[in-house]
Amino acid sequence: MPEALHLARLAQSSPERALTLPGGAVRILSLTKAQDGGTDACWFVCLNGTLLLDLPHGDFVTLRAGEAYRTEAGVARRLTPVGQVTVLLTDA
């Protein structure tokens, strides 16, 4: 019988580094400090904690557990966790 993946534990096994899940385009990330979020189109799905997406021109989005946001390609962003946060990332 296939085993389920415990996403939070998997992400915490490699903090501050996105891990690609088996099968492809989905990554999981555990953050405790701010980091660059790149410029590729991406969905950010907050699994636990609170994540601030700092966007250009002083804009920002606050994601709490269960919330998601899609960024367009070419839009730079900085990922800033409030405490510890686990985020699911997928190409948009």
PDB file of N, CA, C and O in Angstrom, chain B, residues numbered from 101:
ATOM      1  N   MET B 101       0.848  -1.177   0.000  1.00  0.00           N
ATOM      2  CA  MET B 101       0.000   0.000   0.000  1.00  0.00           C
ATOM      3  C   MET B 101       0.896   1.244   0.000  1.00  0.00           C
ATOM      4  O   MET B 101       1.843   1.310   0.783  1.00  0.00           O
ATOM      5  N   PRO B 102       0.618   2.225  -0.856  1.00  0.00           N
ATOM      6  CA  PRO B 102       1.425   3.456  -0.899  1.00  0.00           C
ATOM      7  C   PRO B 102       1.323   4.228   0.412  1.00  0.00           C
ATOM      8  O   PRO B 102       0.291   4.225   1.083  1.00  0.00           O
ATOM      9  N   GLU B 103       2.422   4.884   0.752  1.00  0.00           N
ATOM     10  CA  GLU B 103       2.436   5.690   1.967  1.00  0.00           C
ATOM     11  C   GLU B 103       2.190   7.157   1.632  1.00  0.00           C
ATOM     12  O   GLU B 103       2.667   7.665   0.618  1.00  0.00           O
ATOM     13  N   ALA B 104       1.447   7.818   2.488  1.00  0.00           N
ATOM     14  CA  ALA B 104       1.193   9.255   2.328  1.00  0.00           C
ATOM     15  C   ALA B 104       2.435  10.039   2.741  1.00  0.00           C
ATOM     16  O   ALA B 104       3.205   9.593   3.592  1.00  0.00           O
ATOM     17  N   LEU B 105       2.622  11.204   2.135  1.00  0.00           N
ATOM     18  CA  LEU B 105       3.729  12.086   2.509  1.00  0.00           C
ATOM     19  C   LEU B 105       3.238  13.061   3.574  1.00  0.00           C
ATOM     20  O   LEU B 105       2.179  13.670   3.417  1.00  0.00           O
ATOM     21  N   HIS B 106       3.986  13.210   4.636  1.00  0.00           N
ATOM     22  CA  HIS B 106       3.683  14.226   5.644  1.00  0.00           C
ATOM     23  C   HIS B 106       4.453  15.477   5.233  1.00  0.00           C
ATOM     24  O   HIS B 106       5.649  15.595   5.501  1.00  0.00           O
ATOM     25  N   LEU B 107       3.758  16.414   4.579  1.00  0.00           N
ATOM     26  CA  LEU B 107       4.419  17.552   3.948  1.00  0.00           C
ATOM     27  C   LEU B 107       5.170  18.440   4.927  1.00  0.00           C
ATOM     28  O   LEU B 107       6.283  18.873   4.628  1.00  0.00           O
ATOM     29  N   ALA B 108       4.593  18.720   6.080  1.00  0.00           N
ATOM     30  CA  ALA B 108       5.270  19.593   7.041  1.00  0.00           C
ATOM     31  C   ALA B 108       6.580  18.978   7.516  1.00  0.00           C
ATOM     32  O   ALA B 108       7.596  19.670   7.587  1.00  0.00           O
ATOM     33  N   ARG B 109       6.571  17.683   7.843  1.00  0.00           N
ATOM     34  CA  ARG B 109       7.801  17.017   8.294  1.00  0.00           C
ATOM     35  C   ARG B 109       8.837  16.953   7.179  1.00  0.00           C
ATOM     36  O   ARG B 109      10.032  17.133   7.415  1.00  0.00           O
ATOM     37  N   LEU B 110       8.364  16.693   5.958  1.00  0.00           N
ATOM     38  CA  LEU B 110       9.272  16.641   4.818  1.00  0.00           C
ATOM     39  C   LEU B 110       9.956  17.996   4.627  1.00  0.00           C
ATOM     40  O   LEU B 110      11.172  18.060   4.443  1.00  0.00           O
ATOM     41  N   ALA B 111       9.186  19.062   4.669  1.00  0.00           N
ATOM     42  CA  ALA B 111       9.742  20.407   4.500  1.00  0.00           C
ATOM     43  C   ALA B 111      10.727  20.735   5.613  1.00  0.00           C
ATOM     44  O   ALA B 111      11.777  21.323   5.353  1.00  0.00           O
ATOM     45  N   GLN B 112      10.410  20.368   6.836  1.00  0.00           N
ATOM     46  CA  GLN B 112      11.279  20.672   7.969  1.00  0.00           C
ATOM     47  C   GLN B 112      12.572  19.874   7.944  1.00  0.00           C
ATOM     48  O   GLN B 112      13.526  20.225   8.640  1.00  0.00           O
ATOM     49  N   SER B 113      12.623  18.808   7.156  1.00  0.00           N
ATOM     50  CA  SER B 113      13.851  18.015   7.065  1.00  0.00           C
ATOM     51  C   SER B 113      14.944  18.755   6.294  1.00  0.00           C
ATOM     52  O   SER B 113      16.113  18.375   6.348  1.00  0.00           O
ATOM     53  N   SER B 114      14.562  19.805   5.582  1.00  0.00           N
ATOM     54  CA  SER B 114      15.526  20.586   4.801  1.00  0.00           C
ATOM     55  C   SER B 114      15.133  22.064   4.855  1.00  0.00           C
ATOM     56  O   SER B 114      14.722  22.628   3.841  1.00  0.00           O
ATOM     57  N   PRO B 115      15.254  22.695   6.027  1.00  0.00           N
ATOM     58  CA  PRO B 115      14.789  24.074   6.182  1.00  0.00           C
ATOM     59  C   PRO B 115      15.462  25.045   5.218  1.00  0.00           C
ATOM     60  O   PRO B 115      16.634  24.898   4.869  1.00  0.00           O
ATOM     61  N   GLU B 116      14.691  26.029   4.805  1.00  0.00           N
ATOM     62  CA  GLU B 116      15.153  27.132   3.951  1.00  0.00           C
ATOM     63  C   GLU B 116      15.468  26.691   2.519  1.00  0.00           C
ATOM     64  O   GLU B 116      15.997  27.483   1.739  1.00  0.00           O
ATOM     65  N   ARG B 117      15.156  25.449   2.164  1.00  0.00           N
ATOM     66  CA  ARG B 117      15.430  24.946   0.812  1.00  0.00           C
ATOM     67  C   ARG B 117      14.205  24.214   0.284  1.00  0.00           C
ATOM     68  O   ARG B 117      13.696  23.303   0.936  1.00  0.00           O
ATOM     69  N   ALA B 118      13.731  24.606  -0.893  1.00  0.00           N
ATOM     70  CA  ALA B 118      12.567  23.954  -1.489  1.00  0.00           C
ATOM     71  C   ALA B 118      12.921  22.538  -1.928  1.00  0.00           C
ATOM     72  O   ALA B 118      13.954  22.315  -2.560  1.00  0.00           O
ATOM     73  N   LEU B 119      12.061  21.586  -1.590  1.00  0.00           N
ATOM     74  CA  LEU B 119      12.232  20.195  -2.004  1.00  0.00           C
ATOM     75  C   LEU B 119      11.174  19.872  -3.050  1.00  0.00           C
ATOM     76  O   LEU B 119       9.998  20.182  -2.861  1.00  0.00           O
ATOM     77  N   THR B 120      11.582  19.254  -4.146  1.00  0.00           N
ATOM     78  CA  THR B 120      10.637  18.849  -5.180  1.00  0.00           C
ATOM     79  C   THR B 120       9.994  17.529  -4.773  1.00  0.00           C
ATOM     80  O   THR B 120      10.681  16.568  -4.426  1.00  0.00           O
ATOM     81  N   LEU B 121       8.664  17.498  -4.822  1.00  0.00           N
ATOM     82  CA  LEU B 121       7.947  16.278  -4.467  1.00  0.00           C
ATOM     83  C   LEU B 121       8.026  15.277  -5.617  1.00  0.00           C
ATOM     84  O   LEU B 121       8.183  15.676  -6.771  1.00  0.00           O
ATOM     85  N   PRO B 122       7.922  13.995  -5.317  1.00  0.00           N
ATOM     86  CA  PRO B 122       7.966  12.984  -6.370  1.00  0.00           C
ATOM     87  C   PRO B 122       6.916  13.275  -7.452  1.00  0.00           C
ATOM     88  O   PRO B 122       5.763  13.587  -7.153  1.00  0.00           O
ATOM     89  N   GLY B 123       7.334  13.165  -8.689  1.00  0.00           N
ATOM     90  CA  GLY B 123       6.404  13.361  -9.786  1.00  0.00           C
ATOM     91  C   GLY B 123       6.474  14.727 -10.418  1.00  0.00           C
ATOM     92  O   GLY B 123       5.860  14.951 -11.461  1.00  0.00           O
ATOM     93  N   GLY B 124       7.228  15.680  -9.800  1.00  0.00           N
ATOM     94  CA  GLY B 124       7.453  16.858 -10.592  1.00  0.00           C
ATOM     95  C   GLY B 124       7.328  18.247 -10.092  1.00  0.00           C
ATOM     96  O   GLY B 124       8.152  18.699  -9.297  1.00  0.00           O
ATOM     97  N   ALA B 125       6.319  18.945 -10.534  1.00  0.00           N
ATOM     98  CA  ALA B 125       6.283  20.406 -10.500  1.00  0.00           C
ATOM     99  C   ALA B 125       5.834  20.998  -9.174  1.00  0.00           C
ATOM    100  O   ALA B 125       5.545  22.193  -9.110  1.00  0.00           O
ATOM    101  N   VAL B 126       5.767  20.213  -8.128  1.00  0.00           N
ATOM    102  CA  VAL B 126       5.345  20.718  -6.816  1.00  0.00           C
ATOM    103  C   VAL B 126       6.535  20.651  -5.869  1.00  0.00           C
ATOM    104  O   VAL B 126       7.227  19.636  -5.782  1.00  0.00           O
ATOM    105  N   ARG B 127       6.755  21.758  -5.161  1.00  0.00           N
ATOM    106  CA  ARG B 127       7.840  21.835  -4.183  1.00  0.00           C
ATOM    107  C   ARG B 127       7.254  22.203  -2.823  1.00  0.00           C
ATOM    108  O   ARG B 127       6.184  22.804  -2.733  1.00  0.00           O
ATOM    109  N   ILE B 128       7.972  21.833  -1.772  1.00  0.00           N
ATOM    110  CA  ILE B 128       7.576  22.162  -0.402  1.00  0.00           C
ATOM    111  C   ILE B 128       8.737  22.900   0.244  1.00  0.00           C
ATOM    112  O   ILE B 128       9.898  22.557   0.021  1.00  0.00           O
ATOM    113  N   LEU B 129       8.424  23.917   1.050  1.00  0.00           N
ATOM    114  CA  LEU B 129       9.459  24.769   1.629  1.00  0.00           C
ATOM    115  C   LEU B 129       9.105  25.124   3.063  1.00  0.00           C
ATOM    116  O   LEU B 129       7.989  25.559   3.345  1.00  0.00           O
ATOM    117  N   SER B 130      10.052  24.938   3.959  1.00  0.00           N
ATOM    118  CA  SER B 130       9.911  25.364   5.351  1.00  0.00           C
ATOM    119  C   SER B 130      10.822  26.568   5.554  1.00  0.00           C
ATOM    120  O   SER B 130      12.024  26.493   5.300  1.00  0.00           O
ATOM    121  N   LEU B 131      10.251  27.669   6.008  1.00  0.00           N
ATOM    122  CA  LEU B 131      11.018  28.914   6.176  1.00  0.00           C
ATOM    123  C   LEU B 131      10.971  29.407   7.611  1.00  0.00           C
ATOM    124  O   LEU B 131       9.943  29.327   8.285  1.00  0.00           O
ATOM    125  N   THR B 132      12.120  29.924   8.064  1.00  0.00           N
ATOM    126  CA  THR B 132      12.170  30.636   9.343  1.00  0.00           C
ATOM    127  C   THR B 132      12.831  31.994   9.175  1.00  0.00           C
ATOM    128  O   THR B 132      12.854  32.803  10.103  1.00  0.00           O
ATOM    129  N   LYS B 133      13.377  32.241   7.964  1.00  0.00           N
ATOM    130  CA  LYS B 133      13.984  33.538   7.687  1.00  0.00           C
ATOM    131  C   LYS B 133      13.660  33.938   6.250  1.00  0.00           C
ATOM    132  O   LYS B 133      13.342  33.089   5.417  1.00  0.00           O
ATOM    133  N   ALA B 134      13.742  35.221   5.974  1.00  0.00           N
ATOM    134  CA  ALA B 134      13.388  35.754   4.651  1.00  0.00           C
ATOM    135  C   ALA B 134      14.355  35.259   3.590  1.00  0.00           C
ATOM    136  O   ALA B 134      15.536  35.032   3.855  1.00  0.00           O
ATOM    137  N   GLN B 135      13.828  35.095   2.378  1.00  0.00           N
ATOM    138  CA  GLN B 135      14.667  34.742   1.245  1.00  0.00           C
ATOM    139  C   GLN B 135      14.022  35.233  -0.045  1.00  0.00           C
ATOM    140  O   GLN B 135      12.828  35.528  -0.095  1.00  0.00           O
ATOM    141  N   ASP B 136      14.854  35.312  -1.093  1.00  0.00           N
ATOM    142  CA  ASP B 136      14.383  35.708  -2.410  1.00  0.00           C
ATOM    143  C   ASP B 136      13.401  34.667  -2.931  1.00  0.00           C
ATOM    144  O   ASP B 136      13.622  33.466  -2.775  1.00  0.00           O
ATOM    145  N   GLY B 137      12.310  35.130  -3.553  1.00  0.00           N
ATOM    146  CA  GLY B 137      11.295  34.217  -4.079  1.00  0.00           C
ATOM    147  C   GLY B 137      11.327  34.063  -5.579  1.00  0.00           C
ATOM    148  O   GLY B 137      10.432  33.444  -6.154  1.00  0.00           O
ATOM    149  N   GLY B 138      12.358  34.623  -6.242  1.00  0.00           N
ATOM    150  CA  GLY B 138      12.482  34.469  -7.684  1.00  0.00           C
ATOM    151  C   GLY B 138      11.527  35.339  -8.479  1.00  0.00           C
ATOM    152  O   GLY B 138      10.900  36.252  -7.943  1.00  0.00           O
ATOM    153  N   THR B 139      11.428  35.039  -9.772  1.00  0.00           N
ATOM    154  CA  THR B 139      10.551  35.819 -10.659  1.00  0.00           C
ATOM    155  C   THR B 139       9.714  34.929 -11.580  1.00  0.00           C
ATOM    156  O   THR B 139       9.014  35.445 -12.452  1.00  0.00           O
ATOM    157  N   ASP B 140       9.770  33.610 -11.406  1.00  0.00           N
ATOM    158  CA  ASP B 140       8.950  32.720 -12.228  1.00  0.00           C
ATOM    159  C   ASP B 140       7.498  32.784 -11.769  1.00  0.00           C
ATOM    160  O   ASP B 140       7.221  33.068 -10.603  1.00  0.00           O
ATOM    161  N   ALA B 141       6.571  32.519 -12.690  1.00  0.00           N
ATOM    162  CA  ALA B 141       5.160  32.416 -12.308  1.00  0.00           C
ATOM    163  C   ALA B 141       5.029  31.269 -11.310  1.00  0.00           C
ATOM    164  O   ALA B 141       5.603  30.200 -11.516  1.00  0.00           O
ATOM    165  N   CYS B 142       4.283  31.482 -10.239  1.00  0.00           N
ATOM    166  CA  CYS B 142       4.241  30.484  -9.175  1.00  0.00           C
ATOM    167  C   CYS B 142       2.976  30.640  -8.331  1.00  0.00           C
ATOM    168  O   CYS B 142       2.508  31.752  -8.086  1.00  0.00           O
ATOM    169  N   TRP B 143       2.434  29.502  -7.892  1.00  0.00           N
ATOM    170  CA  TRP B 143       1.408  29.490  -6.851  1.00  0.00           C
ATOM    171  C   TRP B 143       2.105  29.269  -5.519  1.00  0.00           C
ATOM    172  O   TRP B 143       2.970  28.400  -5.407  1.00  0.00           O
ATOM    173  N   PHE B 144       1.735  30.045  -4.512  1.00  0.00           N
ATOM    174  CA  PHE B 144       2.208  29.882  -3.139  1.00  0.00           C
ATOM    175  C   PHE B 144       1.001  29.453  -2.308  1.00  0.00           C
ATOM    176  O   PHE B 144       0.013  30.183  -2.227  1.00  0.00           O
ATOM    177  N   VAL B 145       1.074  28.285  -1.698  1.00  0.00           N
ATOM    178  CA  VAL B 145      -0.011  27.771  -0.855  1.00  0.00           C
ATOM    179  C   VAL B 145       0.543  27.624   0.553  1.00  0.00           C
ATOM    180  O   VAL B 145       1.419  26.794   0.796  1.00  0.00           O
ATOM    181  N   CYS B 146       0.039  28.417   1.471  1.00  0.00           N
ATOM    182  CA  CYS B 146       0.517  28.392   2.857  1.00  0.00           C
ATOM    183  C   CYS B 146      -0.150  27.225   3.587  1.00  0.00           C
ATOM    184  O   CYS B 146      -1.375  27.174   3.705  1.00  0.00           O
ATOM    185  N   LEU B 147       0.671  26.289   4.077  1.00  0.00           N
ATOM    186  CA  LEU B 147       0.139  25.132   4.791  1.00  0.00           C
ATOM    187  C   LEU B 147       0.051  25.373   6.293  1.00  0.00           C
ATOM    188  O   LEU B 147      -0.887  24.916   6.945  1.00  0.00           O
ATOM    189  N   ASN B 148       1.028  26.090   6.842  1.00  0.00           N
ATOM    190  CA  ASN B 148       0.940  26.484   8.247  1.00  0.00           C
ATOM    191  C   ASN B 148       1.761  27.742   8.470  1.00  0.00           C
ATOM    192  O   ASN B 148       2.694  28.031   7.721  1.00  0.00           O
ATOM    193  N   GLY B 149       1.407  28.477   9.497  1.00  0.00           N
ATOM    194  CA  GLY B 149       2.085  29.733   9.795  1.00  0.00           C
ATOM    195  C   GLY B 149       1.544  30.878   8.946  1.00  0.00           C
ATOM    196  O   GLY B 149       0.450  30.799   8.385  1.00  0.00           O
ATOM    197  N   THR B 150       2.336  31.941   8.866  1.00  0.00           N
ATOM    198  CA  THR B 150       1.973  33.133   8.098  1.00  0.00           C
ATOM    199  C   THR B 150       3.165  33.542   7.241  1.00  0.00           C
ATOM    200  O   THR B 150       4.291  33.636   7.729  1.00  0.00           O
ATOM    201  N   LEU B 151       2.903  33.786   5.957  1.00  0.00           N
ATOM    202  CA  LEU B 151       3.941  34.172   5.011  1.00  0.00           C
ATOM    203  C   LEU B 151       3.600  35.524   4.399  1.00  0.00           C
ATOM    204  O   LEU B 151       2.481  35.740   3.933  1.00  0.00           O
ATOM    205  N   LEU B 152       4.574  36.432   4.403  1.00  0.00           N
ATOM    206  CA  LEU B 152       4.423  37.709   3.715  1.00  0.00           C
ATOM    207  C   LEU B 152       5.152  37.613   2.380  1.00  0.00           C
ATOM    208  O   LEU B 152       6.332  37.262   2.334  1.00  0.00           O
ATOM    209  N   LEU B 153       4.449  37.924   1.298  1.00  0.00           N
ATOM    210  CA  LEU B 153       5.056  38.021  -0.025  1.00  0.00           C
ATOM    211  C   LEU B 153       5.273  39.498  -0.287  1.00  0.00           C
ATOM    212  O   LEU B 153       4.321  40.237  -0.537  1.00  0.00           O
ATOM    213  N   ASP B 154       6.518  39.927  -0.230  1.00  0.00           N
ATOM    214  CA  ASP B 154       6.857  41.328  -0.502  1.00  0.00           C
ATOM    215  C   ASP B 154       6.997  41.485  -2.007  1.00  0.00           C
ATOM    216  O   ASP B 154       7.849  40.851  -2.630  1.00  0.00           O
ATOM    217  N   LEU B 155       6.152  42.340  -2.591  1.00  0.00           N
ATOM    218  CA  LEU B 155       6.090  42.544  -4.034  1.00  0.00           C
ATOM    219  C   LEU B 155       6.639  43.921  -4.398  1.00  0.00           C
ATOM    220  O   LEU B 155       6.876  44.742  -3.512  1.00  0.00           O
ATOM    221  N   PRO B 156       6.843  44.183  -5.686  1.00  0.00           N
ATOM    222  CA  PRO B 156       7.352  45.496  -6.103  1.00  0.00           C
ATOM    223  C   PRO B 156       6.422  46.641  -5.708  1.00  0.00           C
ATOM    224  O   PRO B 156       5.234  46.443  -5.457  1.00  0.00           O
ATOM    225  N   HIS B 157       6.987  47.825  -5.660  1.00  0.00           N
ATOM    226  CA  HIS B 157       6.252  49.076  -5.417  1.00  0.00           C
ATOM    227  C   HIS B 157       5.604  49.132  -4.038  1.00  0.00           C
ATOM    228  O   HIS B 157       4.596  49.815  -3.854  1.00  0.00           O
ATOM    229  N   GLY B 158       6.172  48.422  -3.073  1.00  0.00           N
ATOM    230  CA  GLY B 158       5.646  48.463  -1.707  1.00  0.00           C
ATOM    231  C   GLY B 158       4.415  47.598  -1.482  1.00  0.00           C
ATOM    232  O   GLY B 158       3.855  47.612  -0.386  1.00  0.00           O
ATOM    233  N   ASP B 159       3.978  46.845  -2.491  1.00  0.00           N
ATOM    234  CA  ASP B 159       2.824  45.958  -2.324  1.00  0.00           C
ATOM    235  C   ASP B 159       3.248  44.700  -1.571  1.00  0.00           C
ATOM    236  O   ASP B 159       4.419  44.323  -1.593  1.00  0.00           O
ATOM    237  N   PHE B 160       2.297  44.057  -0.910  1.00  0.00           N
ATOM    238  CA  PHE B 160       2.574  42.795  -0.238  1.00  0.00           C
ATOM    239  C   PHE B 160       1.273  42.009  -0.107  1.00  0.00           C
ATOM    240  O   PHE B 160       0.179  42.569  -0.170  1.00  0.00           O
ATOM    241  N   VAL B 161       1.418  40.709   0.076  1.00  0.00           N
ATOM    242  CA  VAL B 161       0.295  39.808   0.309  1.00  0.00           C
ATOM    243  C   VAL B 161       0.613  39.019   1.561  1.00  0.00           C
ATOM    244  O   VAL B 161       1.731  38.526   1.718  1.00  0.00           O
ATOM    245  N   THR B 162      -0.360  38.893   2.458  1.00  0.00           N
ATOM    246  CA  THR B 162      -0.211  38.079   3.654  1.00  0.00           C
ATOM    247  C   THR B 162      -0.977  36.779   3.449  1.00  0.00           C
ATOM    248  O   THR B 162      -2.185  36.795   3.208  1.00  0.00           O
ATOM    249  N   LEU B 163      -0.273  35.655   3.544  1.00  0.00           N
ATOM    250  CA  LEU B 163      -0.908  34.339   3.425  1.00  0.00           C
ATOM    251  C   LEU B 163      -0.897  33.647   4.772  1.00  0.00           C
ATOM    252  O   LEU B 163       0.138  33.564   5.433  1.00  0.00           O
ATOM    253  N   ARG B 164      -2.054  33.153   5.171  1.00  0.00           N
ATOM    254  CA  ARG B 164      -2.179  32.359   6.390  1.00  0.00           C
ATOM    255  C   ARG B 164      -2.497  30.923   5.991  1.00  0.00           C
ATOM    256  O   ARG B 164      -2.792  30.656   4.826  1.00  0.00           O
ATOM    257  N   ALA B 165      -2.442  30.005   6.934  1.00  0.00           N
ATOM    258  CA  ALA B 165      -2.689  28.587   6.644  1.00  0.00           C
ATOM    259  C   ALA B 165      -3.974  28.418   5.840  1.00  0.00           C
ATOM    260  O   ALA B 165      -5.028  28.939   6.206  1.00  0.00           O
ATOM    261  N   GLY B 166      -3.864  27.676   4.733  1.00  0.00           N
ATOM    262  CA  GLY B 166      -5.017  27.407   3.889  1.00  0.00           C
ATOM    263  C   GLY B 166      -5.239  28.434   2.794  1.00  0.00           C
ATOM    264  O   GLY B 166      -6.154  28.274   1.986  1.00  0.00           O
ATOM    265  N   GLU B 167      -4.425  29.491   2.743  1.00  0.00           N
ATOM    266  CA  GLU B 167      -4.586  30.526   1.719  1.00  0.00           C
ATOM    267  C   GLU B 167      -3.512  30.369   0.641  1.00  0.00           C
ATOM    268  O   GLU B 167      -2.429  29.838   0.887  1.00  0.00           O
ATOM    269  N   ALA B 168      -3.848  30.851  -0.571  1.00  0.00           N
ATOM    270  CA  ALA B 168      -2.931  30.734  -1.705  1.00  0.00           C
ATOM    271  C   ALA B 168      -2.911  32.034  -2.494  1.00  0.00           C
ATOM    272  O   ALA B 168      -3.848  32.830  -2.435  1.00  0.00           O
ATOM    273  N   TYR B 169      -1.819  32.233  -3.237  1.00  0.00           N
ATOM    274  CA  TYR B 169      -1.670  33.413  -4.088  1.00  0.00           C
ATOM    275  C   TYR B 169      -0.814  33.037  -5.287  1.00  0.00           C
ATOM    276  O   TYR B 169       0.143  32.273  -5.160  1.00  0.00           O
ATOM    277  N   ARG B 170      -1.160  33.574  -6.447  1.00  0.00           N
ATOM    278  CA  ARG B 170      -0.412  33.303  -7.677  1.00  0.00           C
ATOM    279  C   ARG B 170       0.330  34.565  -8.099  1.00  0.00           C
ATOM    280  O   ARG B 170      -0.254  35.647  -8.158  1.00  0.00           O
ATOM    281  N   THR B 171       1.619  34.420  -8.393  1.00  0.00           N
ATOM    282  CA  THR B 171       2.401  35.534  -8.925  1.00  0.00           C
ATOM    283  C   THR B 171       2.645  35.304 -10.412  1.00  0.00           C
ATOM    284  O   THR B 171       2.827  34.171 -10.858  1.00  0.00           O
ATOM    285  N   GLU B 172       2.646  36.379 -11.155  1.00  0.00           N
ATOM    286  CA  GLU B 172       2.913  36.319 -12.595  1.00  0.00           C
ATOM    287  C   GLU B 172       4.415  36.210 -12.834  1.00  0.00           C
ATOM    288  O   GLU B 172       5.214  36.577 -11.973  1.00  0.00           O
ATOM    289  N   ALA B 173       4.793  35.706 -14.000  1.00  0.00           N
ATOM    290  CA  ALA B 173       6.198  35.653 -14.391  1.00  0.00           C
ATOM    291  C   ALA B 173       6.738  37.078 -14.485  1.00  0.00           C
ATOM    292  O   ALA B 173       6.042  37.986 -14.941  1.00  0.00           O
ATOM    293  N   GLY B 174       7.980  37.263 -14.052  1.00  0.00           N
ATOM    294  CA  GLY B 174       8.623  38.563 -14.122  1.00  0.00           C
ATOM    295  C   GLY B 174       8.406  39.440 -12.900  1.00  0.00           C
ATOM    296  O   GLY B 174       9.010  40.508 -12.794  1.00  0.00           O
ATOM    297  N   VAL B 175       7.554  39.009 -11.977  1.00  0.00           N
ATOM    298  CA  VAL B 175       7.291  39.777 -10.758  1.00  0.00           C
ATOM    299  C   VAL B 175       8.214  39.268  -9.649  1.00  0.00           C
ATOM    300  O   VAL B 175       8.065  38.146  -9.165  1.00  0.00           O
ATOM    301  N   ALA B 176       9.164  40.109  -9.259  1.00  0.00           N
ATOM    302  CA  ALA B 176      10.080  39.740  -8.177  1.00  0.00           C
ATOM    303  C   ALA B 176       9.317  39.727  -6.861  1.00  0.00           C
ATOM    304  O   ALA B 176       8.371  40.491  -6.668  1.00  0.00           O
ATOM    305  N   ARG B 177       9.741  38.851  -5.961  1.00  0.00           N
ATOM    306  CA  ARG B 177       9.114  38.833  -4.630  1.00  0.00           C
ATOM    307  C   ARG B 177      10.114  38.324  -3.617  1.00  0.00           C
ATOM    308  O   ARG B 177      11.041  37.580  -3.934  1.00  0.00           O
ATOM    309  N   ARG B 178       9.890  38.755  -2.378  1.00  0.00           N
ATOM    310  CA  ARG B 178      10.703  38.294  -1.248  1.00  0.00           C
ATOM    311  C   ARG B 178       9.759  37.547  -0.322  1.00  0.00           C
ATOM    312  O   ARG B 178       8.669  38.036  -0.021  1.00  0.00           O
ATOM    313  N   LEU B 179      10.164  36.371   0.133  1.00  0.00           N
ATOM    314  CA  LEU B 179       9.357  35.553   1.030  1.00  0.00           C
ATOM    315  C   LEU B 179       9.797  35.833   2.459  1.00  0.00           C
ATOM    316  O   LEU B 179      10.956  35.616   2.814  1.00  0.00           O
ATOM    317  N   THR B 180       8.873  36.314   3.273  1.00  0.00           N
ATOM    318  CA  THR B 180       9.197  36.651   4.658  1.00  0.00           C
ATOM    319  C   THR B 180       8.245  35.905   5.592  1.00  0.00           C
ATOM    320  O   THR B 180       7.066  36.246   5.676  1.00  0.00           O
ATOM    321  N   PRO B 181       8.754  34.888   6.295  1.00  0.00           N
ATOM    322  CA  PRO B 181       7.891  34.155   7.221  1.00  0.00           C
ATOM    323  C   PRO B 181       7.718  34.921   8.532  1.00  0.00           C
ATOM    324  O   PRO B 181       8.614  35.643   8.969  1.00  0.00           O
ATOM    325  N   VAL B 182       6.564  34.750   9.141  1.00  0.00           N
ATOM    326  CA  VAL B 182       6.332  35.247  10.496  1.00  0.00           C
ATOM    327  C   VAL B 182       6.470  34.012  11.384  1.00  0.00           C
ATOM    328  O   VAL B 182       5.534  33.223  11.508  1.00  0.00           O
ATOM    329  N   GLY B 183       7.639  33.848  11.999  1.00  0.00           N
ATOM    330  CA  GLY B 183       7.938  32.612  12.712  1.00  0.00           C
ATOM    331  C   GLY B 183       8.273  31.521  11.711  1.00  0.00           C
ATOM    332  O   GLY B 183       8.930  31.786  10.704  1.00  0.00           O
ATOM    333  N   GLN B 184       7.829  30.298  11.973  1.00  0.00           N
ATOM    334  CA  GLN B 184       8.070  29.187  11.060  1.00  0.00           C
ATOM    335  C   GLN B 184       6.849  29.017  10.176  1.00  0.00           C
ATOM    336  O   GLN B 184       5.717  29.082  10.655  1.00  0.00           O
ATOM    337  N   VAL B 185       7.073  28.799   8.878  1.00  0.00           N
ATOM    338  CA  VAL B 185       5.974  28.636   7.921  1.00  0.00           C
ATOM    339  C   VAL B 185       6.321  27.503   6.951  1.00  0.00           C
ATOM    340  O   VAL B 185       7.485  27.315   6.597  1.00  0.00           O
ATOM    341  N   THR B 186       5.307  26.757   6.527  1.00  0.00           N
ATOM    342  CA  THR B 186       5.472  25.735   5.498  1.00  0.00           C
ATOM    343  C   THR B 186       4.626  26.130   4.299  1.00  0.00           C
ATOM    344  O   THR B 186       3.437  26.418   4.430  1.00  0.00           O
ATOM    345  N   VAL B 187       5.264  26.138   3.110  1.00  0.00           N
ATOM    346  CA  VAL B 187       4.623  26.618   1.894  1.00  0.00           C
ATOM    347  C   VAL B 187       4.759  25.578   0.792  1.00  0.00           C
ATOM    348  O   VAL B 187       5.828  24.999   0.598  1.00  0.00           O
ATOM    349  N   LEU B 188       3.671  25.348   0.075  1.00  0.00           N
ATOM    350  CA  LEU B 188       3.666  24.513  -1.108  1.00  0.00           C
ATOM    351  C   LEU B 188       3.823  25.432  -2.307  1.00  0.00           C
ATOM    352  O   LEU B 188       3.117  26.436  -2.413  1.00  0.00           O
ATOM    353  N   LEU B 189       4.735  25.106  -3.208  1.00  0.00           N
ATOM    354  CA  LEU B 189       5.008  25.922  -4.393  1.00  0.00           C
ATOM    355  C   LEU B 189       4.743  25.093  -5.642  1.00  0.00           C
ATOM    356  O   LEU B 189       5.159  23.938  -5.726  1.00  0.00           O
ATOM    357  N   THR B 190       4.054  25.681  -6.606  1.00  0.00           N
ATOM    358  CA  THR B 190       3.838  24.983  -7.865  1.00  0.00           C
ATOM    359  C   THR B 190       3.899  25.974  -9.020  1.00  0.00           C
ATOM    360  O   THR B 190       3.485  27.126  -8.886  1.00  0.00           O
ATOM    361  N   ASP B 191       4.411  25.522 -10.140  1.00  0.00           N
ATOM    362  CA  ASP B 191       4.490  26.382 -11.309  1.00  0.00           C
ATOM    363  C   ASP B 191       3.085  26.821 -11.712  1.00  0.00           C
ATOM    364  O   ASP B 191       2.131  26.045 -11.665  1.00  0.00           O
ATOM    365  N   ALA B 192       2.989  28.075 -12.106  1.00  0.00           N
ATOM    366  CA  ALA B 192       1.660  28.607 -12.456  1.00  0.00           C
ATOM    367  C   ALA B 192       1.449  28.609 -13.944  1.00  0.00           C
ATOM    368  O   ALA B 192       0.389  29.022 -14.416  1.00  0.00           O
TER     369      ALA B 192
END
